Amino acid sequence: MAQKQVSTDDLIAAIIEGIEDVKGENIQLLDLRDIENTVCDYFIVCSGNSNTQVNAISGSVQKLVSKQIKDKPWHVEGEGNSEWVLMDYVNVVVHVFQKHIREFYDIESLWGDAKITEINPA
């Protein structure tokens, strides 16, 4: 039986829903497709208020993506201290930050050429 090809749009929608389910804040979608030498097509960046919330966001995203589209991250980093959790879904990479860590690294500025879409909670 052939595996169903999951669209990137479905993956992004599931990730954003997972973030919103546990009140992740300041969600931004960075479209990197027009930038040369990028590691993926999209970054999704959001913030949590504590390491507990960052962990909850990470868990919610992974659970929802697994349930809705039967996918799991290729790689996950940062769950130990939960200040910055990175979930790599190959062409979509999710960054979940505590607010002060996000301000410090300011990755949105590092990818200033990306088309940034603000995601407002539903």
C-alpha positions as CSV (number, residue, x, y, z in Angstrom):
1,M,0.0,0.0,0.0
2,A,1.4,3.4,-1.0
3,Q,1.9,5.9,1.8
4,K,-0.3,9.0,1.4
5,Q,1.6,12.1,0.5
6,V,1.0,14.7,3.1
7,S,1.0,18.3,1.9
8,T,3.1,20.9,3.5
9,D,0.0,23.0,4.0
10,D,-1.6,20.2,6.0
11,L,1.5,19.9,8.1
12,I,1.7,23.6,8.8
13,A,-2.0,23.7,9.7
14,A,-1.6,20.8,12.2
15,I,1.5,22.4,13.7
16,I,-0.3,25.8,14.2
17,E,-3.3,24.1,15.6
18,G,-1.1,22.2,18.1
19,I,0.5,25.5,19.1
20,E,-2.8,27.3,19.5
21,D,-4.3,24.4,21.6
22,V,-1.9,25.2,24.4
23,K,-2.0,29.0,24.0
24,G,1.4,29.5,22.2
25,E,1.9,33.1,21.5
26,N,3.3,35.4,18.7
27,I,3.1,32.6,16.1
28,Q,4.9,33.5,12.9
29,L,5.3,31.5,9.6
30,L,8.5,32.3,7.8
31,D,8.5,31.3,4.1
32,L,12.1,30.5,3.1
33,R,11.4,29.1,-0.3
34,D,12.8,32.2,-2.2
35,I,16.0,32.3,-0.2
36,E,19.0,30.4,-1.5
37,N,20.7,27.6,0.6
38,T,18.1,27.2,3.2
39,V,17.7,24.0,5.2
40,C,13.9,23.9,4.8
41,D,11.0,25.6,3.2
42,Y,9.3,27.1,6.3
43,F,10.1,28.0,9.9
44,I,7.2,28.3,12.3
45,V,8.2,30.3,15.4
46,C,6.2,30.8,18.6
47,S,6.7,31.7,22.2
48,G,5.7,30.2,25.6
49,N,5.8,31.9,29.0
50,S,7.6,29.2,30.9
51,N,9.5,26.0,30.3
52,T,6.4,24.1,31.3
53,Q,4.4,25.9,28.5
54,V,7.2,25.4,26.0
55,N,7.2,21.7,26.8
56,A,3.4,21.6,26.5
57,I,3.5,23.3,23.1
58,S,6.1,20.9,21.8
59,G,4.1,17.9,23.1
60,S,0.8,19.3,21.7
61,V,2.4,19.8,18.2
62,Q,3.9,16.4,18.1
63,K,0.7,14.7,19.3
64,L,-1.6,16.6,16.9
65,V,0.7,16.1,13.9
66,S,1.0,12.4,14.7
67,K,-2.8,12.0,15.1
68,Q,-3.9,14.2,12.1
69,I,-1.3,13.3,9.5
70,K,0.6,10.4,10.9
71,D,3.9,12.2,10.8
72,K,6.5,12.7,13.5
73,P,9.6,15.0,13.6
74,W,12.7,13.7,12.0
75,H,14.6,15.3,14.9
76,V,13.8,17.2,18.1
77,E,16.2,19.3,20.2
78,G,16.0,21.2,23.4
79,E,13.3,19.3,25.4
80,G,15.7,19.0,28.3
81,N,15.7,22.6,29.4
82,S,12.7,23.7,27.4
83,E,14.0,27.2,26.7
84,W,14.1,26.6,22.9
85,V,12.7,23.4,21.5
86,L,13.3,22.7,17.8
87,M,11.2,20.2,15.9
88,D,12.4,19.3,12.5
89,Y,9.7,18.0,10.1
90,V,12.2,18.1,7.2
91,N,10.7,20.9,5.0
92,V,9.1,22.6,8.1
93,V,11.1,23.4,11.2
94,V,9.3,24.5,14.3
95,H,11.0,26.7,16.9
96,V,9.3,27.1,20.3
97,F,10.9,29.7,22.5
98,Q,10.6,31.1,26.0
99,K,10.0,34.8,25.3
100,H,13.4,36.1,26.6
101,I,15.3,33.4,24.6
102,R,13.3,34.3,21.5
103,E,14.2,38.0,22.0
104,F,17.9,37.2,22.5
105,Y,18.3,35.0,19.4
106,D,15.8,37.0,17.2
107,I,15.9,34.5,14.4
108,E,13.2,36.4,12.6
109,S,15.8,39.1,11.9
110,L,18.4,36.5,10.9
111,W,16.0,35.5,8.2
112,G,15.0,39.0,7.2
113,D,14.6,38.1,3.6
114,A,11.9,35.6,4.4
115,K,8.2,36.4,3.8
116,I,6.8,36.5,7.4
117,T,3.1,35.8,8.1
118,E,1.7,36.6,11.5
119,I,-0.7,33.9,12.7
120,N,-3.5,35.3,14.8
121,P,-5.3,32.9,17.1
122,A,-8.5,31.6,15.7
